[in-house]
Amino acid sequence: MMSAILKFSQFVQKTFALWVIVFAVIALWIPDAFVWMKAYIPWVLGIIMLGMGMTMTVDDFKGVLQSPKAVVIGVVAQFVIMPGLAYALCRLFQLPTEIAVGVILVGCCPGGTASNVIAYMAKANTALSVACTSVSTFLAPILTPAIFYVLASQWIPIDAGSMFINILKVVIFPIILGVTLRTLFKQKTEQYIQVMPLISVVAIVLIVAAIIAASKASILQSGLLILGVVMLHNGLGFLLGYWASRLFNLPYADAKAVSIEVGMQNSGLGVTLAALHFAASPVTAVPSAIFSLWHNISGPALATYWASKADKITENKS
């Protein structure tokens, strides 16, 4: 039974982007099937973060000590490049207020959990990716509201204090609970850890579907514009993350990890914060939802390119 669940889990993970697209289309077609879920988004994200906590070990944090320079470059790039790009794109395209706030919000979020899997697929330094995700996630309660306030308060009033509390509740507390459960009940949690990726995929698919269902009118009106901005944001994030690493002489495997870490955001957190703080304008959550969809297409594509390149280098050496 367990092996069947694991096989199904691996299949769903490999076809993640397809499921996001399928459910996004269904949500546009039958919004009533998903719109009710919007109220539960913080709880759903909490479950994803609990799973992330259950996969964390003390060794993950040892990685920070082993390569502090690379982790610092990765985390600084995360909180400088992505918010800066978001702000520049909003100015360049003169985006409407609700969309601009949403783009900047997803730009200010920490690295996404999917980045670790993509780093592994790309034959990058996976330990560095995990360390960067961990550090940026734990810094998020302070840095995300602070940077968001600086960049977005000219568009709309921002309650940074309330955002700090919400990130603690939906991100940090579930992660700490997950780490605690893993420490106290190591053997029992091993079984749950194997199923957590499947639960995370289902959860993110439902979050995206709920936001798309709630914002159907806005998506039909501005969806292509938002998709274009998200694709630029994500692609430039990968590019600048890579070159920032090379500028500071990081090894190739580390540069790939930082690139992936910078380009892939915790878009689930962006959706949740938008739903909690800007409920009056559902379209604010749409950039995060579309980012969630797009980076699960672009990330694996980039990983496949880098993995095939690594295989060719290995062949040439042999």
C-alpha positions as CSV (number, residue, x, y, z in Angstrom):
1,M,0.0,0.0,0.0
2,M,2.8,2.5,1.0
3,S,4.8,1.7,-2.1
4,A,1.7,2.4,-4.3
5,I,1.2,5.8,-2.5
6,L,4.9,6.7,-3.0
7,K,4.8,5.8,-6.7
8,F,1.6,7.9,-7.1
9,S,3.3,10.7,-5.1
10,Q,6.4,10.7,-7.4
11,F,4.1,10.7,-10.5
12,V,2.2,13.7,-9.2
13,Q,5.4,15.6,-8.3
14,K,6.8,15.0,-11.8
15,T,3.6,16.2,-13.4
16,F,3.1,19.1,-10.9
17,A,2.9,21.9,-13.5
18,L,0.3,19.9,-15.5
19,W,-2.0,19.6,-12.4
20,V,-1.7,23.3,-11.6
21,I,-2.7,24.2,-15.2
22,V,-5.6,21.6,-15.3
23,F,-7.1,22.9,-12.0
24,A,-6.5,26.6,-13.0
25,V,-8.6,26.0,-16.1
26,I,-11.3,24.2,-14.1
27,A,-11.3,27.1,-11.6
28,L,-11.9,29.6,-14.4
29,W,-14.6,27.4,-15.9
30,I,-16.4,26.5,-12.6
31,P,-15.2,29.0,-10.1
32,D,-17.9,28.0,-7.5
33,A,-16.1,24.7,-7.1
34,F,-13.0,26.3,-5.6
35,V,-13.9,29.9,-4.4
36,W,-15.0,28.6,-1.0
37,M,-11.5,27.4,-0.3
38,K,-10.1,31.0,-0.2
39,A,-11.0,31.3,3.5
40,Y,-8.8,28.2,4.3
41,I,-5.7,29.3,2.4
42,P,-3.7,30.2,5.6
43,W,-4.4,26.7,7.1
44,V,-3.4,25.0,3.8
45,L,-0.1,26.9,3.7
46,G,0.4,26.0,7.4
47,I,0.2,22.3,6.4
48,I,2.8,22.8,3.6
49,M,5.1,24.6,6.1
50,L,4.5,21.8,8.7
51,G,5.7,19.3,6.1
52,M,8.7,21.5,5.3
53,G,9.6,21.5,9.1
54,M,9.3,17.7,9.3
55,T,11.9,17.3,6.5
56,M,14.4,19.7,8.2
57,T,17.2,18.3,10.3
58,V,20.1,19.9,12.3
59,D,22.4,19.0,9.3
60,D,20.5,21.5,7.2
61,F,21.7,24.2,9.4
62,K,25.2,22.8,9.6
63,G,25.3,23.6,5.8
64,V,25.1,27.3,6.7
65,L,28.3,27.0,8.8
66,Q,30.1,24.9,6.1
67,S,29.6,27.5,3.3
68,P,28.6,30.8,5.0
69,K,29.7,33.0,2.1
70,A,27.5,31.1,-0.4
71,V,24.5,31.2,1.9
72,V,24.9,34.9,2.6
73,I,25.1,35.6,-1.1
74,G,22.1,33.5,-1.8
75,V,19.9,35.0,0.9
76,V,21.0,38.7,0.1
77,A,20.4,38.0,-3.6
78,Q,16.9,36.6,-2.7
79,F,15.8,39.7,-0.8
80,V,17.5,42.3,-3.1
81,I,17.1,41.0,-6.6
82,M,13.5,39.7,-6.5
83,P,11.9,42.8,-4.7
84,G,14.1,45.1,-6.8
85,L,13.0,43.4,-10.1
86,A,9.4,43.5,-9.0
87,Y,9.5,47.2,-8.3
88,A,11.3,47.9,-11.6
89,L,8.7,45.8,-13.6
90,C,5.8,47.6,-11.9
91,R,7.3,51.0,-12.9
92,L,8.3,49.9,-16.4
93,F,4.8,48.5,-17.3
94,Q,3.0,51.1,-15.1
95,L,0.9,48.4,-13.6
96,P,-2.5,49.1,-11.9
97,T,-2.2,49.4,-8.1
98,E,-3.8,46.1,-7.2
99,I,-1.5,44.1,-9.6
100,A,1.6,46.2,-8.7
101,V,1.1,45.4,-5.0
102,G,0.7,41.7,-5.8
103,V,3.9,41.6,-8.0
104,I,5.9,43.3,-5.3
105,L,4.5,41.1,-2.6
106,V,5.5,37.9,-4.3
107,G,8.9,39.5,-5.0
108,C,9.4,40.1,-1.2
109,C,8.7,36.5,-0.2
110,P,11.5,34.1,0.7
111,G,12.7,31.2,-1.5
112,G,10.2,28.5,-2.3
113,T,10.4,24.9,-0.9
114,A,10.2,23.5,-4.5
115,S,13.6,25.1,-5.2
116,N,15.4,22.3,-3.3
117,V,14.0,19.6,-5.5
118,I,14.8,21.7,-8.6
119,A,18.4,22.2,-7.4
120,Y,18.7,18.4,-7.0
121,M,17.4,17.8,-10.5
122,A,19.8,20.5,-11.9
123,K,22.8,18.7,-10.3
124,A,23.4,21.9,-8.3
125,N,24.6,22.2,-4.7
126,T,21.4,20.9,-3.0
127,A,22.7,21.4,0.5
128,L,23.3,25.1,-0.3
129,S,19.8,25.4,-1.7
130,V,18.3,23.8,1.5
131,A,20.4,26.1,3.7
132,C,19.3,29.2,1.7
133,T,15.6,28.3,1.9
134,S,15.9,27.7,5.6
135,V,17.6,31.0,6.4
136,S,15.5,33.1,4.1
137,T,12.3,31.5,5.5
138,F,13.3,32.3,9.1
139,L,14.2,35.9,8.1
140,A,10.9,36.3,6.3
141,P,8.8,37.6,9.2
142,I,11.1,40.6,9.5
143,L,12.4,41.1,5.9
144,T,9.3,40.4,3.9
145,P,7.1,43.1,5.6
146,A,9.9,45.6,5.9
147,I,11.0,45.4,2.2
148,F,7.3,45.3,1.1
149,Y,6.5,48.4,3.2
150,V,9.5,50.3,1.6
151,L,8.5,49.4,-2.0
152,A,4.7,49.2,-1.9
153,S,3.6,51.8,0.6
154,Q,3.5,54.5,-2.1
155,W,0.7,52.5,-3.8
156,I,-1.3,51.4,-0.8
157,P,-1.2,51.6,3.1
158,I,0.8,48.6,4.4
159,D,0.4,47.2,7.9
160,A,3.9,45.6,8.3
161,G,3.3,44.7,12.0
162,S,0.2,42.6,11.1
163,M,2.1,41.0,8.3
164,F,5.0,40.0,10.6
165,I,2.5,38.3,13.0
166,N,0.8,36.5,10.1
167,I,4.1,35.2,8.7
168,L,5.0,33.9,12.2
169,K,1.6,32.1,12.3
170,V,1.4,30.5,8.9
171,V,5.2,29.9,8.3
172,I,7.4,29.9,11.3
173,F,5.2,28.2,13.9
174,P,4.3,25.3,11.6
175,I,7.9,24.8,10.7
176,I,9.1,24.8,14.3
177,L,6.2,22.3,15.1
178,G,7.4,20.1,12.2
179,V,11.0,20.2,13.4
180,T,9.9,19.3,17.0
181,L,7.7,16.4,15.8
182,R,10.6,15.1,13.7
183,T,12.9,15.3,16.7
184,L,10.5,13.7,19.2
185,F,8.9,11.0,17.0
186,K,11.7,10.3,14.5
187,Q,10.5,6.9,13.3
188,K,6.8,7.7,13.1
189,T,7.4,10.9,11.2
190,E,9.6,9.1,8.6
191,Q,6.4,7.6,7.1
192,Y,4.6,11.0,7.0
193,I,7.7,12.7,5.4
194,Q,7.4,10.3,2.4
195,V,3.8,11.4,1.9
196,M,4.3,15.1,2.6
197,P,5.4,16.0,-1.0
198,L,2.1,14.7,-2.3
199,I,0.2,16.7,0.3
200,S,2.2,19.8,-0.6
201,V,1.4,19.4,-4.3
202,V,-2.3,18.9,-3.6
203,A,-2.3,21.9,-1.3
204,I,-0.5,24.3,-3.7
205,V,-2.8,23.2,-6.6
206,L,-5.9,24.0,-4.4
207,I,-4.5,27.4,-3.3
208,V,-3.9,28.4,-6.9
209,A,-7.3,27.1,-8.0
210,A,-9.0,29.0,-5.1
211,I,-7.3,32.3,-6.0
212,I,-8.0,31.9,-9.7
213,A,-11.7,31.1,-9.0
214,A,-12.0,34.2,-6.8
215,S,-10.3,36.5,-9.4
216,K,-11.9,35.2,-12.6
217,A,-13.0,38.6,-13.9
218,S,-9.7,40.2,-13.2
219,I,-7.8,37.3,-14.9
220,L,-9.9,37.5,-18.0
221,Q,-9.1,41.2,-18.1
222,S,-5.4,41.3,-17.1
223,G,-4.3,37.7,-17.0
224,L,-1.9,37.9,-20.0
225,L,-0.3,41.1,-18.7
226,I,0.3,39.5,-15.3
227,L,1.6,36.3,-16.9
228,G,4.1,38.3,-19.0
229,V,5.3,40.3,-15.9
230,V,5.6,37.0,-13.9
231,M,7.6,35.3,-16.6
232,L,10.0,38.3,-16.8
233,H,10.3,38.4,-13.0
234,N,11.1,34.7,-12.7
235,G,13.5,34.5,-15.7
236,L,15.5,37.6,-14.7
237,G,15.6,36.3,-11.2
238,F,17.3,33.0,-12.4
239,L,19.7,35.1,-14.6
240,L,20.7,37.7,-12.0
241,G,20.9,35.1,-9.2
242,Y,23.4,33.1,-11.4
243,W,25.5,36.1,-12.4
244,A,25.6,37.6,-8.8
245,S,27.0,34.3,-7.7
246,R,29.6,34.2,-10.5
247,L,30.6,37.8,-9.7
248,F,31.5,36.7,-6.1
249,N,33.4,33.7,-7.5
250,L,31.1,31.0,-6.3
251,P,31.7,27.5,-7.9
252,Y,29.4,26.5,-10.8
253,A,27.3,24.1,-8.7
254,D,26.7,26.8,-6.0
255,A,25.9,29.4,-8.7
256,K,23.2,27.1,-10.1
257,A,21.7,26.6,-6.6
258,V,21.6,30.4,-5.9
259,S,20.1,31.0,-9.3
260,I,17.3,28.5,-8.6
261,E,16.8,29.8,-5.1
262,V,16.5,33.5,-6.2
263,G,14.2,32.7,-9.2
264,M,11.7,30.5,-7.3
265,Q,9.6,32.2,-4.6
266,N,7.4,30.9,-1.8
267,S,4.4,32.0,-3.9
268,G,2.0,30.2,-1.5
269,L,3.0,32.7,1.2
270,G,2.4,35.6,-1.3
271,V,-1.1,34.2,-2.0
272,T,-1.8,33.9,1.7
273,L,-0.6,37.4,2.7
274,A,-2.6,38.9,-0.2
275,A,-5.7,37.0,0.9
276,L,-5.3,38.1,4.5
277,H,-4.3,41.7,3.9
278,F,-6.0,42.7,0.6
279,A,-9.2,40.7,0.7
280,A,-11.1,43.6,-0.9
281,S,-9.1,43.3,-4.1
282,P,-8.7,39.5,-4.9
283,V,-6.5,40.4,-8.0
284,T,-3.6,41.3,-5.6
285,A,-3.2,37.5,-5.0
286,V,-3.2,36.7,-8.7
287,P,0.6,37.4,-9.4
288,S,1.5,35.0,-6.6
289,A,-0.9,32.3,-8.0
290,I,0.4,32.7,-11.6
291,F,4.0,32.7,-10.2
292,S,3.2,29.4,-8.5
293,L,2.0,28.0,-11.8
294,W,4.9,29.5,-14.0
295,H,7.9,28.6,-11.8
296,N,6.8,25.0,-11.7
297,I,7.2,25.0,-15.5
298,S,10.3,27.2,-15.8
299,G,12.2,25.6,-12.8
300,P,12.0,22.0,-14.1
301,A,12.9,23.2,-17.7
302,L,16.0,25.0,-16.4
303,A,16.9,22.0,-14.3
304,T,16.6,19.7,-17.3
305,Y,18.9,22.0,-19.3
306,W,21.6,22.1,-16.6
307,A,21.4,18.4,-15.8
308,S,21.9,17.5,-19.5
309,K,24.8,20.0,-19.7
310,A,26.3,18.3,-16.6
311,D,25.9,14.8,-18.2
312,K,27.7,16.0,-21.4
313,I,30.6,17.4,-19.3
314,T,30.8,14.0,-17.5
315,E,30.8,12.1,-20.8
316,N,33.5,14.3,-22.3
317,K,35.7,13.7,-19.2
318,S,35.3,10.0,-19.4
